């Protein structure tokens, strides 16, 4: 019972921390693991172990994201903000994923802000060299006002990167990979042991002690 209570307290604590983090940073995705080397300046070594504290984003970094108004995004390249977006979808069945990229320019059309973006480590001109417009990333989405002329809409904006933590993203990749199923199985097995097996052993122990006390009474 104590183990079950501990697991419940742990789960509530993690959930509470996540909710507080979302409220504090004003975004639904305050922590995002970097899964691509597109923002890495140290090609092809982007594992984060060779130069973890360099001015770049490696695969396996964990970035802290803060919600931001699209009009407050700094677009003066190369000192522009690094942003996190929901990936534009080509069709309704496409999985919703997150992308990390840098703002290059912003245009407002019909009251909606659209961004031209470029990843730091891709193309001929890498950060901080000013990229050609043709080198900017081209986005398209089947939904209206989510992309326009290759630009990505504020409707998909999650927030801006304010901090990065080296290596921690690798741990999250492990947790969210197929191995998470092993963790769930282990927890379920532990609960079964606590719920059924332990009481049986305690019951047998009580029976043994009762038999011993009966023998002594004779």
C-alpha positions as CSV (number, residue, x, y, z in Angstrom):
1,X,0.0,0.0,0.0
2,X,2.9,2.3,0.8
3,X,4.4,1.7,-2.6
4,X,1.2,2.5,-4.4
5,X,0.8,5.7,-2.3
6,X,4.4,6.7,-3.2
7,X,3.7,6.1,-6.9
8,X,0.6,8.2,-6.8
9,X,2.4,11.0,-5.0
10,X,5.2,10.9,-7.5
11,X,2.7,11.0,-10.5
12,X,0.8,13.9,-8.9
13,X,4.1,15.7,-8.3
14,X,5.3,15.3,-11.9
15,X,1.9,16.4,-13.3
16,X,1.8,19.4,-11.0
17,X,5.3,20.5,-11.9
18,X,4.4,20.2,-15.6
19,X,1.3,22.2,-15.2
20,X,3.1,24.9,-13.3
21,X,5.9,25.0,-15.9
22,X,3.3,25.4,-18.7
23,X,1.6,28.3,-16.8
24,X,4.9,30.0,-16.0
25,X,6.3,29.9,-19.5
26,X,2.9,30.4,-21.2
27,X,3.1,27.6,-23.6
28,X,1.8,24.0,-24.0
29,X,5.3,22.7,-24.8
30,X,7.8,24.3,-22.3
31,X,10.4,21.5,-22.7
32,X,11.3,20.2,-26.1
33,X,14.1,17.7,-26.9
34,X,16.1,18.4,-30.0
35,X,15.8,15.5,-32.4
36,X,17.4,17.0,-35.5
37,X,20.8,18.3,-36.4
38,X,19.5,21.1,-38.6
39,X,20.3,23.7,-36.0
40,X,23.8,22.3,-35.3
41,X,26.8,24.3,-36.5
42,X,29.2,21.5,-35.8
43,X,28.3,19.2,-38.7
44,X,28.6,16.3,-38.8
45,X,29.3,15.8,-35.1
46,X,26.0,16.9,-33.6
47,X,25.7,14.4,-30.8
48,X,26.5,17.1,-28.1
49,X,29.3,15.1,-26.5
50,X,32.2,16.7,-28.4
51,X,31.4,20.3,-27.6
52,X,28.2,20.3,-25.4
53,X,28.4,24.0,-24.5
54,X,29.0,25.5,-27.9
55,X,26.8,28.2,-29.4
56,X,24.6,25.7,-31.2
57,X,21.8,23.1,-30.7
58,X,22.8,19.5,-30.8
59,X,20.7,16.3,-31.1
60,X,19.8,15.4,-27.5
61,X,19.7,18.9,-26.1
62,X,16.6,19.9,-24.1
63,X,15.4,23.4,-24.9
64,X,13.3,25.5,-22.6
65,X,10.6,27.3,-24.6
66,X,8.7,30.4,-23.6
67,X,5.4,31.5,-25.2
68,X,5.7,34.8,-27.1
69,X,3.5,37.1,-29.1
70,X,4.3,36.8,-32.8
71,X,4.8,40.6,-33.0
72,X,7.4,40.5,-30.3
73,X,9.6,38.0,-32.1
74,X,13.1,39.4,-32.9
75,X,13.6,38.9,-36.6
76,X,16.9,40.9,-37.1
77,X,19.1,38.2,-38.4
78,X,21.6,36.9,-37.2
79,X,20.5,38.0,-33.7
80,X,16.9,36.8,-34.4
81,X,15.0,34.5,-32.1
82,X,15.2,30.7,-32.3
83,X,11.5,29.6,-32.5
84,X,9.6,26.4,-32.0
85,X,6.7,25.6,-34.4
86,X,4.2,22.8,-34.9
87,X,5.2,21.3,-38.2
88,X,2.9,22.2,-41.1
89,X,0.7,19.3,-42.2
90,X,0.3,18.1,-45.7
91,X,-2.8,16.1,-44.9
92,X,-5.1,15.6,-41.8
93,X,-3.5,12.2,-40.9
94,X,0.0,13.6,-40.6
95,X,1.5,13.4,-37.1
96,X,1.8,16.6,-35.1
97,X,5.5,17.2,-34.4
98,X,7.6,20.2,-33.3
99,X,10.4,21.9,-35.2
100,X,13.1,24.3,-34.0
101,X,14.3,26.9,-36.4
102,X,15.5,30.6,-36.6
103,X,13.4,33.5,-37.7
104,X,14.8,35.4,-40.7
105,X,11.9,37.8,-41.5
106,X,8.3,38.5,-40.7
107,X,5.4,39.7,-42.8
108,X,1.9,40.5,-41.8
109,X,-0.9,39.6,-44.2
110,X,-4.6,40.1,-43.4
111,X,-3.7,40.5,-39.7
112,X,-1.7,37.3,-39.5
113,X,2.0,37.2,-39.0
114,X,4.1,34.9,-41.2
115,X,7.7,34.0,-40.7
116,X,10.6,33.2,-43.1
117,X,12.9,30.8,-41.3
118,X,16.2,29.0,-41.7
119,X,18.0,26.4,-39.7
120,X,21.4,27.4,-38.5
121,X,23.3,24.4,-39.8
122,X,21.8,23.9,-43.2
123,X,22.3,25.4,-46.6
124,X,25.3,27.2,-48.1
125,X,25.1,30.1,-45.7
126,X,25.2,28.9,-42.1
127,X,24.6,31.1,-39.1
128,X,25.6,33.9,-38.7
129,X,26.0,34.5,-42.5
130,X,22.9,36.3,-43.8
131,X,21.0,33.7,-46.0
132,X,19.6,34.3,-49.4
133,X,15.8,34.3,-49.5
134,X,15.9,31.2,-51.7
135,X,17.8,29.4,-48.9
136,X,15.0,30.0,-46.4
137,X,12.9,27.0,-45.5
138,X,9.7,26.5,-47.6
139,X,6.6,25.6,-45.7
140,X,3.2,24.4,-46.9
141,X,0.1,23.3,-45.1
142,X,-3.3,22.1,-46.4
143,X,-5.1,24.4,-43.9
144,X,-5.8,28.0,-44.8
145,X,-3.7,30.7,-43.2
146,X,-1.2,28.2,-41.6
147,X,1.4,28.8,-44.3
148,X,1.7,31.4,-47.1
149,X,4.2,31.7,-50.0
150,X,6.6,29.4,-48.2
151,X,6.3,31.2,-44.9
152,X,5.0,29.7,-41.7
153,X,2.1,31.2,-39.8
154,X,1.9,32.4,-36.2
155,X,-1.0,29.9,-35.8
156,X,1.7,27.2,-35.6
157,X,4.0,29.2,-33.3
158,X,4.8,27.4,-29.9
159,X,7.3,29.9,-28.5
160,X,10.9,30.9,-28.5
161,X,13.9,29.1,-27.2
162,X,15.2,30.8,-24.0
163,X,17.7,28.2,-22.7
164,X,19.2,24.8,-23.6
165,X,20.3,21.9,-21.4
166,X,22.9,19.6,-23.0
167,X,22.3,15.8,-23.1
168,X,19.0,15.7,-21.2
169,X,17.0,15.3,-24.4
170,X,18.6,11.8,-24.9
171,X,17.0,10.7,-21.6
172,X,13.6,11.9,-22.9
173,X,14.1,10.1,-26.2
174,X,14.7,6.9,-24.2
175,X,11.6,7.4,-22.0
176,X,9.4,8.1,-25.0
177,X,10.8,5.3,-27.2
178,X,9.5,1.7,-27.2
179,X,11.3,1.2,-23.9
180,X,8.7,3.2,-22.1
181,X,6.5,0.1,-22.4
182,X,9.0,-1.8,-20.3
183,X,8.8,0.8,-17.6
184,X,5.0,0.5,-17.6
185,X,5.2,-3.3,-17.5
186,X,7.6,-3.0,-14.6
187,X,5.3,-0.7,-12.7
188,X,2.3,-2.9,-13.3
189,X,4.3,-6.0,-12.1
190,X,5.3,-4.1,-9.0
191,X,1.7,-3.2,-8.2
192,X,0.6,-6.8,-8.7
193,X,3.4,-7.9,-6.3
194,X,2.4,-5.3,-3.7
195,X,-1.3,-6.0,-4.1
196,X,-1.4,-9.9,-4.2
197,X,2.0,-11.5,-3.5
198,X,3.0,-9.6,-0.5
199,X,-0.3,-10.1,1.4
200,X,-0.1,-13.8,0.7
201,X,3.4,-14.0,2.3
202,X,2.2,-11.9,5.2
203,X,-0.7,-14.3,5.6
204,X,1.5,-17.3,5.6
205,X,3.8,-15.6,8.1
206,X,0.9,-15.0,10.4
207,X,-0.3,-18.6,10.1
208,X,3.2,-19.9,10.9
209,X,3.4,-17.7,14.0
210,X,-0.1,-18.8,15.0
211,X,0.9,-22.5,14.7
212,X,4.1,-21.9,16.7
213,X,2.2,-20.1,19.5
214,X,-0.4,-23.0,19.5
215,X,2.4,-25.6,19.9
216,X,3.9,-23.6,22.8
217,X,0.5,-23.5,24.6
218,X,0.5,-27.4,24.6
